[in-house]
Amino acid sequence: MSRVIAVVEGQTEQGFVDDVLAPWLGARGVYITARLVGKPGHKGGVGEYQRARKDMLLLLRQEKGTAITTMFDFYAMPDSWPGRSTAGSIPFANRAPTVENALKQDIVSEMGGTFDEARFLPYVQMHEFEALLFSQPSVICEVLRCPEKLAECQQIRSKFSSPEEINDSPQTAPSKRLATLSSSTRYRKRTSGLIAAQRIGIEPMISECPHFFEWLNTLCSLAVRGEED
């Protein structure tokens, strides 16, 4: 079982999975595509849990030879999501795993006793996609055409033990920080962000972002399992 569908919250995450993550995983025997949560035409946003839950359960029932993963942000996640209200008051490192474990428990329970729980591999990132880009500040400044802001970008990164921690208010979300850095050229998530992600590549991201690394390591294990089946 090495085919994976990632249920994602927005078009930027969809582009990241299809254009950046898929080639890297494909070289390791795992074939991933992204599906945007919600109805066709939905522009993104994590939204209430029931909408995503319906989509994930439908995919698991229809795509029986496929694993399902997720790519949702913890930061703006409503309390309707399993584990979210509890996770908000526990140590940072445990927050995303708490929601992931609660998600898995809910979906596995709903799928019933014969369900292979290895087919559902939830991933919750603490903040928006742009946090991963701070794995390489020099590339950010290159893409945004603001080399004079490199020291400022590096300073942002140095304040946190991992890029995954970069956010402390709606005004200082990773995308807002990038928009501030790129005062002469407007930051666009679906163009600037994805170009930067492609230039940075997956290796620096997994080196700098431990939770992201754990997710990809889990997905890569599907290739090994597929060889054994």
N, C-alpha and C positions, 0 to 999 in steps of 0.2 A: 504494500500500500504506500505508493510514493506520489500520488496525486493529491493536491491540497487546494482547497478553496479558502481564501481569506475574506471574511466578512468585515468590511471596513466602514468607517464613519463618514468619509469625505472623498472628493475627487482627487485631492492631493495624495492621500494615502493609497488610493487606487492606482494612481500613476507610479507611486514609489514601489508598490508591490509588483506591478506588471513590468515596469521598465528598468528598475534597479535591482530589486530582490530576486525576481524570477531568473535572470541570467546566472546569478551567483548560485542560487539553489539548484538550477538546472544542471550546472556543471558538477553537482554533487549527487545527482540522481533523484532530485525532488522537483516536481513540476507544479508550480503554484500559479493561480490566477486570482484576481480580486473581484469581489462582488460588493457593490455599494448597498448598504442597508436601506430598507424602505422601498417605496414604490418607484417605478421609472420616472425620471425627472426630478427626483429628490436631490437637493443640492448639497446635502451633508449635515453633519452635526450628530452627536452621539444620541440625543433624544431619549425618550423613555424606554425602559427595558422591554416592555411587551412587544414593541415593534421589532427590535433586534431578535428577541427570543423566538418569535414566529418565523423569522427568516432562517435562523440557525437550525431550528427543528425541521423545517421544510427541506432544507438542503441535506441534512443528515438522513432523512427518510427517502429522498429522491436519488441521492448520489451515494449509493450503498458501498461502492468501492473506493470512496474518497474520504480523506480526513478534512475536517473543518477547523480552521483557526480564526482568530479575530485580531483586529488592530483598532482599539478604542482608547481614548484618552481618559484617564482617571480624573483629571482636574475639573472638567466641566460635566462630569457624569452625574445625573440625578440620583437621588437616594432610592429611587425605585429599582436600581440595579442591586443584585444580591451582594451583600457584604459592604456596600459603599458607605452606608451611614456609620458602621462600626469602624471601617478602615480609616476614616478621617481623623480619628483621635489616637491612632497607634503610631509607633515609630515609622519613619519614612520608608525604610527598606522593606517593611512588611505590608505596606498599603496595597500595592498592585497585586502581590501574591494572594492577599486575603480576598480580593474581589475575584481573581482567577479561580481560586479554590471554590468559592461560593457559586460562581457561574457553572463550574464543572459539576458540582453536586446537584444543582438544579436541573441541568440538561440531561445528565446521566439518569437521574431519577425519573424524569419525564419519558425518556426513551425506553425504559423498561429493562427487565433482568437479562435479556439476551443481547443487549447492546454492547458492542465492543468499545469501551470507554477510551481506548487509545485513538479513536477516530475524532475525538473532540479535544482540541489543544488551545484553550483560550490564552490570549496575550493581551494584557492591558499595559499601555505605556503611561507613565506618570503625567507627562505633559505632551504638548503637541509635537508633531513630526519634526518641526524645525530644531528641537533640542538636539537631535542626532547630528545636525550640521555643525554644531560647535565642537565636534570631534576634531575638526581641522579648521581653525579660524582663518588661516591664510587663504584657503580656498573660498571661504565665504567672502572675504574682502576682494578676492580676484573676480568672482562672479558679479558682485555688486559694484565693481569698479570704484572701490574706495580703499585703495592700498594705504592711504594715510590714516585709516581707522584700525589698522591691524593691532596696534598696542591696546586700543580700547576693547577690541573684540577678545583679545587674549586675556585681558583683565577680567572680563565677564566670565570667561571660562575658568579662570584660576580661583574664583570665589566659591566654586562648587567642587565637590570631590568627583563628580561625574556630570557630563552634559545632561543626563537624565533628570538631574535635580534643578535645572535652570527654569525657575519660575517662582515668583513669590507674590504676585498680584496680577490682576487682569491687565495692568499697564506695563508689566515687565515680562509678559509671556515671551517665549523665544521669537515668535514672528514679530512682535512689537519691538523687540530689541533690534532685529534685523532691519525693520523699517526705519528706526532711528539712525542706525549706522549708515544706511544708504540714502542719505538726505538728497543727493543729486540724482539718483535713479530709484524709482519706486520699486519696492520689493513686491514681487508677485509670487504667491505660493506655488502655483501650478507651472510656472516657467522658471523663475530664478531659483526657487527651492529645489525643484527636481534637477535642474542643471547642476546645482551645487552638489546634490546627493550623488549624481552620476560621476562627477569629477572626484569626489571624496572616495567613493567606493565603500563596500561593506566592511572590509578588513579594519580600517581605522575606527569605524563605528563600533564593531564588536570589541575592539581593544579598549575603547574608552567607556563603553556603556554595558555594564555587567548584566542587567536584566534583559536587554536586547540580545546579548550574546546567549543567554540561557534559552531564550525563545528559538533562536536559529539552531542552536545545538539540538534542541528537541525535534525541530523539523527535520534536520539532517538524519536523525535516528530513524526516520520513516523509511529512508532508502535501505538501510540495513535490514529493517524488518521486512521490507518488500522482497529482498533477496531470500529471506528465510521462509516466506509463505509459499 
